[in-house]
Amino acid sequence: MLDYAEQTVDPPVRAAWLREIHPGVDVRVIPDDPSISAEETDAEAAWIRAFLGDEPIDIFFSSEHYGEALAHALGALHFNVDRERILVPVTGTMIRRDPVAALAWLEPPVRAHYVPRICVTGAESTGKTTLVRQLAEHYGALSVPEYGREYTLEKARNGQLGRWIPEEFVHIAFEQQRQEDDLARHSMPVLLCDTDAFATRLWYEFYLEREPERWRLPPSRIALYLIPFPDVPFVADEIRDGEHKRYWMHARFEEELAKAGRQFVVLRGTYAERTAQAIAAIDELL
């Protein structure tokens, strides 16, 4: 299960959130001095003043018990921001302890950081897209479509199916990641992903018959991978061509996810049983 008990967010990331939420505001990060305890108000005020130099401090905003004393030490007015948590009934501690329960109160860039992302991936024709749609409906969540399929259908319409170059997979992976990051800003309590950039790397291997030398993508933000086992009938369509490699592809997904230390669950049985297994796994994660 996800352990958010000690969840921390780097100050530069939090500053980036504030710059997006409040464009035009000069946001600066004042580093902590580990030698100053939270009770040493005067020392903390001196540290802040030393960082800011001669710049005046007019108002100190806080919703914590120490706010008034620190504002006084800084020679600033104190503005109490909903200290009793009436307007916004959530605290930073509550968010770190259970971010899923607080998603409705978070701004889009913050929600994108915390919302659990669930990816359904694996070999062709195992019911992945249908499962994503069912899970999104069950949780009332958004889902990220498989951009690679849209891209491949366009290649088929242009008579280029089967002709692949490495740059196409990089493009597909970046666009898949962009759509995932965009929808993560608006979905709760989870985000359902019909494949992801990690999976695109394996399709690179499938079609070009070699692993990419470099894969310039940020680390996966997926919290849980769901992999339907390929023992259901293969349903051909205008672009599917991997029936003969389904078991090989499934094994590669398990191997690479295990190697990367990613959490995954293999779904087996009837389609209804797989849906029930997926819901159970997501509920446990939450």
PAKE-95932 format. One line per 2 residues: number of its first residue (from 1); their letters; for each residue x negated, y, z of N, C-alpha, C. Coordinates in steps of 0.02 Angstrom, whole numbers, plus 50000, padded with zeros to 5 digits. Layout:
N
NUM) A) X/Y/Z/X/Y/Z/X/Y/Z; ... .
This chain:
286
1) ML) 49958/49940/50000/50000/50000/50000/49956/50063/50000; 49984/50116/49976/49948/50179/49977/49942/50204/50049 .
3) DY) 49881/50227/50066/49870/50253/50133/49858/50328/50128; 49909/50367/50144/49903/50439/50141/49887/50470/50209 .
5) AE) 49874/50428/50259/49865/50454/50327/49807/50504/50331; 49753/50491/50293/49695/50535/50296/49686/50571/50229 .
7) QT) 49740/50581/50194/49736/50614/50129/49709/50685/50135; 49658/50700/50096/49630/50768/50093/49626/50789/50021 .
9) VD) 49629/50854/50010/49624/50883/49943/49568/50933/49944; 49522/50928/49898/49465/50973/49896/49488/51046/49889 .
11) PP) 49456/51092/49925/49476/51163/49921/49479/51192/49850; 49432/51176/49805/49438/51203/49737/49503/51181/49702 .
13) VR) 49526/51120/49716/49589/51096/49686/49647/51136/49714; 49647/51147/49779/49701/51186/49810/49700/51258/49785 .
15) AA) 49640/51286/49776/49635/51354/49749/49663/51357/49679; 49650/51306/49639/49677/51304/49570/49753/51302/49571 .
17) WL) 49782/51265/49619/49855/51264/49626/49881/51335/49640; 49849/51369/49686/49872/51436/49705/49866/51485/49647 .
19) RE) 49812/51478/49609/49804/51524/49551/49859/51512/49500; 49880/51450/49492/49934/51436/49444/50001/51460/49471 .
21) IH) 50013/51448/49535/50077/51467/49566/50083/51543/49570; 50027/51577/49584/50027/51650/49591/49977/51681/49542 .
23) PG) 49995/51682/49478/49948/51710/49429/49935/51784/49442; 49874/51804/49431/49856/51873/49442/49830/51888/49512 .
25) VD) 49833/51838/49556/49808/51846/49624/49736/51821/49628; 49694/51859/49661/49624/51839/49670/49620/51789/49728 .
27) VR) 49609/51726/49712/49607/51673/49762/49534/51654/49774; 49513/51657/49836/49445/51639/49854/49445/51584/49908 .
29) VI) 49396/51542/49905/49390/51488/49953/49335/51506/50003; 49354/51511/50067/49305/51524/50120/49284/51457/50150 .
31) PD) 49221/51438/50142/49200/51373/50168/49203/51371/50244; 49218/51313/50271/49220/51304/50343/49149/51302/50372 .
33) DP) 49144/51326/50433/49082/51317/50471/49096/51261/50521; 49067/51202/50510/49083/51145/50554/49063/51156/50627 .
35) SI) 49021/51206/50640/49000/51218/50709/49053/51258/50748; 49103/51285/50714/49155/51325/50746/49217/51282/50756 .
37) SA) 49239/51276/50817/49299/51237/50831/49361/51279/50819; 49418/51247/50814/49481/51282/50801/49500/51329/50857 .
39) EE) 49474/51318/50917/49491/51360/50975/49448/51423/50978; 49394/51426/50941/49348/51483/50944/49372/51537/50895 .
41) TD) 49425/51571/50914/49457/51620/50870/49410/51677/50850; 49374/51705/50898/49329/51761/50883/49273/51740/50835 .
43) AE) 49246/51681/50847/49192/51657/50803/49218/51644/50733; 49279/51617/50728/49308/51604/50662/49321/51670/50625 .
45) AA) 49346/51720/50662/49358/51785/50632/49293/51816/50608; 49239/51810/50646/49174/51837/50626/49148/51803/50564 .
47) WI) 49160/51738/50559/49138/51699/50500/49176/51723/50437; 49240/51734/50445/49280/51758/50388/49258/51827/50366 .
49) RA) 49247/51871/50415/49225/51939/50399/49157/51940/50366; 49113/51896/50388/49046/51892/50357/49051/51870/50285 .
51) FL) 49098/51825/50271/49107/51801/50202/49134/51856/50157; 49182/51895/50182/49214/51947/50142/49174/52012/50140 .
53) GD) 49125/52020/50184/49085/52081/50183/49126/52141/50206; 49122/52195/50167/49156/52257/50186/49229/52260/50163 .
55) EP) 49254/52208/50131/49323/52210/50107/49372/52210/50166; 49421/52254/50166/49469/52256/50222/49516/52197/50223 .
57) ID) 49539/52178/50281/49589/52126/50290/49651/52160/50319; 49702/52169/50280/49761/52205/50302/49813/52161/50336 .
59) IF) 49828/52103/50304/49881/52059/50330/49855/51988/50330; 49870/51952/50384/49852/51881/50389/49917/51842/50390 .
61) FS) 49927/51799/50340/49988/51759/50336/49975/51690/50365; 50021/51666/50406/50015/51599/50432/50082/51575/50458 .
63) SE) 50087/51510/50466/50147/51482/50498/50126/51435/50554; 50067/51448/50581/50039/51406/50634/50034/51445/50699 .
65) HY) 50024/51409/50755/50023/51440/50820/49963/51487/50830; 49909/51473/50793/49848/51513/50802/49850/51577/50761 .
67) GE) 49899/51587/50719/49900/51642/50672/49894/51710/50703; 49934/51723/50755/49935/51789/50785/49868/51807/50817 .
69) AL) 49838/51759/50852/49774/51772/50886/49719/51785/50834; 49719/51746/50780/49667/51755/50729/49677/51821/50692 .
71) AH) 49740/51839/50679/49753/51903/50646/49728/51960/50690; 49740/51956/50755/49717/52008/50802/49641/52013/50801 .
73) AL) 49607/51955/50800/49534/51955/50799/49507/51984/50734; 49545/51978/50681/49525/52006/50616/49544/52080/50609 .
75) GA) 49582/52105/50656/49605/52174/50652/49658/52183/50599; 49699/52131/50588/49749/52132/50535/49818/52122/50565 .
77) LH) 49868/52142/50527/49937/52126/50546/49951/52053/50534; 49992/52023/50576/50009/51953/50567/50079/51947/50537 .
79) FN) 50084/51908/50483/50149/51895/50451/50167/51822/50462; 50219/51811/50501/50241/51743/50518/50281/51714/50459 .
81) VD) 50255/51661/50428/50288/51630/50371/50329/51569/50395; 50392/51581/50411/50438/51526/50426/50409/51478/50478 .
83) RE) 50386/51507/50534/50354/51467/50587/50399/51410/50611; 50464/51421/50613/50510/51369/50638/50530/51319/50584 .
85) RI) 50503/51327/50523/50518/51280/50467/50593/51276/50453; 50625/51334/50449/50696/51337/50435/50709/51341/50360 .
87) LV) 50673/51386/50327/50682/51394/50255/50650/51337/50216; 50591/51316/50237/50556/51260/50205/50537/51210/50259 .
89) PV) 50578/51158/50269/50568/51112/50325/50514/51059/50312; 50454/51082/50296/50399/51036/50284/50334/51070/50304 .
91) TG) 50287/51031/50329/50221/51057/50349/50167/51020/50310; 50106/51047/50313/50050/51014/50280/50038/50945/50309 .
93) TM) 50046/50938/50374/50037/50873/50406/50089/50823/50380; 50151/50846/50374/50204/50802/50349/50189/50780/50277 .
95) IR) 50162/50825/50236/50147/50809/50167/50091/50757/50164; 50039/50767/50205/49984/50719/50205/50006/50651/50231 .
97) RD) 50052/50651/50278/50075/50589/50308/50121/50550/50261; 50165/50586/50226/50213/50553/50182/50230/50599/50124 .
99) PV) 50186/50606/50075/50197/50653/50021/50258/50638/49979; 50277/50575/49972/50335/50558/49931/50398/50589/49960 .
101) AA) 50404/50589/50027/50463/50618/50059/50465/50693/50051; 50408/50724/50037/50405/50797/50031/50404/50822/49960 .
103) LA) 50408/50778/49911/50400/50798/49840/50447/50854/49820; 50509/50854/49845/50558/50904/49824/50537/50974/49844 .
105) WL) 50492/50980/49894/50472/51046/49919/50407/51070/49889; 50377/51030/49846/50311/51046/49819/50316/51081/49752 .
107) EP) 50271/51128/49740/50267/51161/49676/50242/51111/49623; 50257/51122/49559/50240/51073/49507/50168/51048/49507 .
109) PV) 50117/51092/49512/50048/51065/49511/50032/51022/49571; 50063/51037/49628/50052/50998/49689/50089/50931/49683 .
111) RA) 50149/50933/49657/50188/50871/49648/50151/50824/49601; 50120/50851/49548/50084/50809/49501/50026/50772/49535 .
113) HY) 49998/50803/49586/49943/50772/49623/49968/50714/49666; 50027/50722/49695/50050/50674/49745/50098/50620/49720 .
115) VP) 50136/50634/49667/50188/50586/49647/50155/50520/49626; 50178/50463/49653/50149/50399/49633/50165/50384/49560 .
117) RI) 50114/50367/49522/50122/50352/49451/50120/50276/49442; 50172/50250/49410/50178/50178/49399/50171/50165/49325 .
119) CV) 50124/50122/49305/50113/50107/49234/50133/50036/49219; 50176/50027/49168/50193/49961/49142/50152/49951/49078 .
121) TG) 50110/49901/49078/50066/49891/49020/50054/49817/49010; 50015/49800/48959/50001/49730/48944/50006/49715/48870 .
123) AE) 50013/49651/48855/50015/49628/48786/50080/49650/48751; 50080/49642/48685/50138/49663/48645/50199/49620/48658 .
125) ST) 50258/49650/48651/50322/49616/48652/50333/49575/48715; 50325/49609/48773/50339/49576/48837/50393/49614/48876 .
127) GK) 50429/49659/48843/50483/49694/48875/50462/49756/48914; 50404/49784/48898/50376/49840/48938/50420/49902/48933 .
129) TT) 50437/49922/48872/50476/49984/48863/50545/49979/48895; 50577/49922/48887/50643/49912/48918/50637/49915/48993 .
131) LV) 50584/49885/49021/50574/49885/49093/50563/49956/49118; 50523/49996/49083/50512/50065/49103/50578/50103/49105 .
133) RQ) 50619/50093/49054/50684/50127/49052/50728/50107/49111; 50729/50042/49127/50770/50018/49183/50745/50045/49250 .
135) LA) 50679/50047/49258/50650/50072/49321/50662/50147/49329; 50656/50184/49274/50669/50256/49277/50742/50269/49296 .
137) EH) 50787/50229/49270/50858/50237/49287/50870/50218/49360; 50837/50165/49383/50846/50141/49451/50824/50194/49502 .
139) YG) 50767/50227/49488/50739/50275/49536/50760/50347/49521; 50796/50357/49466/50813/50425/49448/50751/50466/49432 .
141) AL) 50701/50434/49401/50637/50465/49388/50627/50477/49313; 50576/50516/49297/50558/50527/49227/50512/50471/49204 .
143) SV) 50507/50462/49138/50462/50412/49110/50422/50442/49053; 50361/50419/49046/50316/50443/48993/50318/50393/48936 .
145) PE) 50338/50413/48876/50342/50367/48820/50272/50346/48797; 50270/50293/48757/50206/50268/48730/50188/50307/48667 .
147) YG) 50143/50355/48674/50125/50396/48617/50092/50355/48562; 50053/50304/48582/50019/50263/48532/50067/50230/48484 .
149) RE) 50126/50212/48508/50176/50181/48463/50201/50233/48413; 50215/50293/48437/50238/50346/48391/50184/50359/48338 .
151) YT) 50122/50361/48360/50066/50375/48314/50060/50319/48262; 50067/50256/48285/50060/50198/48240/50118/50195/48190 .
153) LE) 50178/50212/48212/50235/50214/48166/50223/50265/48111; 50194/50322/48128/50179/50372/48078/50126/50347/48029 .
155) KA) 50077/50311/48054/50027/50280/48009/50060/50231/47961; 50108/50192/47987/50143/50144/47945/50182/50179/47890 .
157) RN) 50214/50234/47908/50253/50271/47858/50208/50301/47803; 50145/50314/47822/50098/50342/47774/50056/50289/47739 .
159) GQ) 50073/50225/47751/50037/50171/47718/49967/50160/47743; 49953/50179/47806/49886/50174/47833/49881/50124/47891 .
161) LG) 49933/50084/47899/49933/50036/47954/49875/49987/47946; 49838/49976/48000/49782/49929/47999/49716/49963/47988 .
163) RW) 49716/50027/47970/49654/50064/47960/49644/50110/48020; 49594/50093/48060/49583/50131/48122/49510/50154/48127 .
165) IP) 49501/50213/48156/49435/50239/48172/49433/50257/48246; 49375/50257/48278/49371/50269/48350/49404/50334/48372 .
167) EE) 49398/50387/48332/49425/50452/48352/49500/50450/48362; 49535/50406/48327/49607/50401/48336/49626/50377/48405 .
169) FV) 49589/50330/48432/49604/50304/48498/49589/50356/48552; 49536/50396/48541/49521/50450/48588/49579/50500/48588 .
171) HI) 49602/50517/48527/49659/50564/48522/49721/50536/48557; 49736/50473/48545/49795/50442/48576/49789/50443/48653 .
173) AF) 49729/50426/48677/49719/50423/48749/49727/50492/48781; 49698/50543/48750/49703/50611/48778/49775/50636/48776 .
175) EQ) 49811/50621/48722/49881/50644/48717/49924/50606/48767; 49912/50541/48777/49949/50502/48827/49937/50531/48896 .
177) QR) 49874/50547/48911/49858/50576/48977/49890/50644/48985; 49890/50685/48932/49921/50751/48936/49995/50746/48951 .
179) QE) 50030/50701/48916/50102/50693/48929/50115/50668/48999; 50073/50622/49023/50080/50595/49091/50072/50651/49142 .
181) DD) 50019/50690/49134/50007/50745/49182/50063/50797/49181; 50090/50809/49122/50144/50859/49116/50207/50835/49152 .
183) LA) 50227/50773/49140/50289/50748/49170/50280/50735/49245; 50219/50723/49267/50207/50712/49339/50224/50774/49379 .
185) RH) 50225/50832/49347/50241/50894/49381/50315/50900/49398; 50356/50857/49368/50429/50866/49375/50466/50804/49399 .
187) SM) 50432/50747/49407/50466/50685/49423/50460/50667/49497; 50511/50634/49523/50509/50605/49590/50564/50552/49594 .
189) PV) 50557/50503/49638/50503/50492/49687/50441/50460/49656; 50446/50439/49593/50389/50410/49558/50389/50436/49486 .
191) LL) 50336/50421/49449/50334/50433/49377/50320/50367/49344; 50363/50348/49296/50355/50285/49260/50318/50298/49195 .
193) CD) 50267/50258/49181/50225/50268/49122/50227/50205/49078; 50248/50214/49016/50247/50159/48967/50178/50160/48935 .
195) TD) 50130/50127/48967/50058/50124/48953/50024/50187/48979; 49957/50189/48972/49918/50248/48993/49852/50249/48955 .
197) AF) 49810/50298/48970/49747/50305/48934/49701/50246/48946; 49703/50217/49006/49662/50158/49021/49679/50101/48973 .
199) AT) 49744/50091/48960/49765/50038/48915/49743/50052/48843; 49741/50115/48824/49720/50133/48756/49650/50109/48742 .
201) RL) 49607/50110/48793/49539/50086/48784/49538/50012/48765; 49584/49973/48793/49587/49902/48775/49615/49891/48705 .
203) WY) 49661/49935/48684/49685/49929/48615/49631/49949/48565; 49586/49993/48585/49527/50008/48545/49488/49943/48534 .
205) EF) 49477/49906/48588/49441/49843/48583/49478/49793/48539; 49544/49793/48545/49586/49746/48507/49579/49758/48432 .
207) YL) 49585/49820/48411/49587/49836/48340/49517/49843/48309; 49469/49870/48346/49402/49881/48318/49354/49825/48336 .
209) ER) 49377/49778/48380/49339/49718/48398/49272/49735/48430; 49272/49788/48469/49214/49807/48509/49237/49856/48563 .
211) EP) 49200/49859/48617/49216/49907/48669/49188/49975/48651; 49223/50029/48670/49197/50096/48655/49132/50109/48692 .
213) ER) 49086/50143/48658/49022/50159/48690/49032/50209/48748; 49077/50258/48736/49092/50307/48789/49167/50318/48790 .
215) WR) 49193/50332/48848/49265/50344/48854/49274/50406/48897; 49280/50464/48864/49278/50528/48898/49347/50547/48924 .
217) LP) 49368/50513/48975/49433/50529/49006/49426/50535/49081; 49469/50576/49114/49467/50579/49187/49487/50512/49217 .
219) PS) 49468/50500/49280/49488/50437/49312/49564/50429/49313; 49586/50367/49307/49658/50353/49307/49691/50376/49372 .
221) RI) 49750/50407/49366/49788/50428/49425/49845/50378/49439; 49845/50321/49405/49898/50272/49414/49890/50239/49483 .
223) AL) 49946/50236/49521/49944/50205/49587/49957/50130/49583; 49994/50108/49532/50012/50037/49527/50023/50020/49454 .
225) YL) 49992/49965/49431/50004/49938/49364/50050/49877/49369; 50099/49873/49325/50143/49815/49319/50129/49783/49251 .
227) IP) 50112/49718/49252/50093/49684/49190/50139/49624/49178; 50188/49629/49132/50230/49571/49117/50189/49516/49084 .
229) FP) 50198/49454/49107/50161/49398/49078/50189/49382/49009; 50146/49366/48961/50168/49358/48891/50197/49289/48874 .
231) DV) 50240/49262/48917/50269/49197/48903/50343/49203/48883; 50362/49260/48857/50430/49271/48830/50425/49273/48754 .
233) PF) 50481/49261/48719/50478/49259/48645/50450/49323/48616; 50409/49316/48565/50381/49374/48530/50433/49399/48480 .
235) VA) 50447/49464/48483/50495/49494/48437/50456/49540/48390; 50453/49521/48327/50415/49559/48279/50453/49623/48259 .
237) DE) 50415/49675/48241/50444/49735/48212/50397/49762/48160; 50406/49825/48139/50367/49851/48083/50293/49862/48098 .
239) IR) 50273/49861/48162/50202/49874/48177/50170/49822/48221; 50208/49779/48254/50177/49730/48299/50140/49677/48259 .
241) DG) 50078/49663/48280/50037/49613/48245/49993/49574/48293; 50011/49574/48357/49966/49543/48406/49992/49479/48438 .
243) EH) 50038/49444/48404/50066/49384/48435/50012/49332/48450; 49964/49324/48404/49912/49273/48412/49862/49291/48467 .
245) KR) 49863/49353/48490/49814/49375/48540/49847/49396/48605; 49910/49378/48615/49945/49403/48675/49913/49378/48740 .
247) YW) 49896/49315/48743/49867/49288/48805/49797/49315/48816; 49759/49324/48762/49693/49354/48767/49699/49425/48793 .
249) MH) 49746/49463/48766/49755/49533/48786/49776/49537/48859; 49821/49493/48879/49843/49494/48949/49783/49481/48995 .
251) AR) 49742/49432/48977/49683/49416/49018/49635/49476/49022; 49628/49512/48967/49584/49571/48967/49611/49625/49014 .
253) FE) 49677/49635/49015/49706/49684/49060/49691/49664/49133; 49703/49602/49150/49690/49580/49219/49616/49588/49237 .
255) EE) 49573/49568/49190/49501/49572/49202/49477/49643/49213; 49498/49688/49168/49474/49757/49172/49504/49795/49232 .
257) LA) 49567/49782/49248/49598/49815/49305/49565/49792/49370; 49551/49727/49374/49518/49700/49433/49447/49729/49440 .
259) KA) 49412/49735/49383/49345/49762/49384/49345/49835/49407; 49397/49872/49387/49402/49943/49405/49431/49953/49475 .
261) GR) 49451/49898/49509/49479/49904/49576/49548/49933/49576; 49586/49926/49522/49653/49954/49518/49704/49904/49545 .
263) QF) 49757/49930/49576/49809/49888/49604/49857/49868/49548; 49870/49803/49541/49916/49781/49489/49955/49720/49512 .
265) VV) 50014/49711/49481/50057/49654/49495/50077/49623/49428; 50070/49558/49422/50091/49522/49362/50163/49500/49372 .
267) LR) 50206/49516/49323/50277/49500/49326/50291/49437/49285; 50329/49390/49315/50344/49327/49281/50419/49312/49287 .
269) GT) 50441/49261/49249/50510/49239/49252/50553/49272/49199; 50618/49271/49211/50665/49302/49164/50656/49378/49166 .
271) YA) 50687/49412/49118/50682/49485/49118/50713/49514/49181; 50768/49486/49204/50800/49510/49265/50755/49498/49325 .
273) ER) 50723/49441/49327/50677/49426/49383/50617/49473/49382; 50593/49490/49323/50536/49536/49317/50556/49606/49342 .
275) TA) 50615/49627/49325/50639/49692/49348/50642/49693/49424; 50669/49640/49454/50674/49635/49527/50604/49636/49559 .
277) QA) 50556/49600/49529/50488/49599/49555/50456/49668/49551; 50470/49704/49496/50442/49771/49488/50469/49818/49540 .
279) IA) 50534/49816/49552/50566/49859/49602/50538/49843/49672; 50530/49780/49687/50502/49760/49752/50432/49787/49761 .
281) AI) 50391/49784/49708/50322/49808/49712/50319/49884/49721; 50363/49920/49686/50364/49993/49692/50390/50013/49761 .
283) DE) 50443/49979/49784/50469/49994/49851/50416/49984/49904; 50376/49932/49897/50323/49919/49946/50271/49975/49943 .
285) LL) 50256/49998/49883/50208/50053/49875/50233/50116/49909; 50298/50128/49904/50327/50189/49932/50336/50185/50007 .
